[in-house]
Amino acid sequence: MNFELTDRQKAIQAKAKTFAADVVKPRLGEMEQEDRFPNAIRDGMTEHGLWGLPYDGEYRGGGYGYVGYALAMEEISKQSVAVGATLSVHTLAAAAIFHYGTEEQKRKYLPAC
């Protein structure tokens, strides 16, 4: 069994690490002081394709599977457990639709996730 990461998995890991260092880390003080989740982080996660990582591209997901998702979670959580938890909860909610929803529900709700 091969336990090496694929090039695609390494790429999403590097992208998440860069995002966490460049976008999340500089806003940690703001998050703490204002007790809120900055729009810049939410929007940055959208721009970097970090929402929906494990889901198929036909639903506007990243198609990275759960290994790619876990790698991104790890890198983001190194900078902020709160941001990692936000990504985790979002992905968990979408998972219910992805795994148990009808095709109509998947096409309606997953692209927005």
Number of C-alpha atoms within 10 A of each C-alpha: 3 5 5 8 13 10 9 11 19 15 15 22 23 15 18 24 22 15 21 26 16 11 17 24 16 12 17 16 11 13 16 10 8 9 9 9 16 16 9 12 17 17 11 16 19 13 10 13 16 22 23 27 23 21 23 15 13 12 18 17 20 19 16 20 15 12 14 22 25 17 21 27 24 17 21 26 20 14 19 19 13 14 22 19 14 16 22 16 11 14 20 13 11 23 16 11 16 21 10 11 15 11 10 8 12 19 16 12 14 20 16 13 15
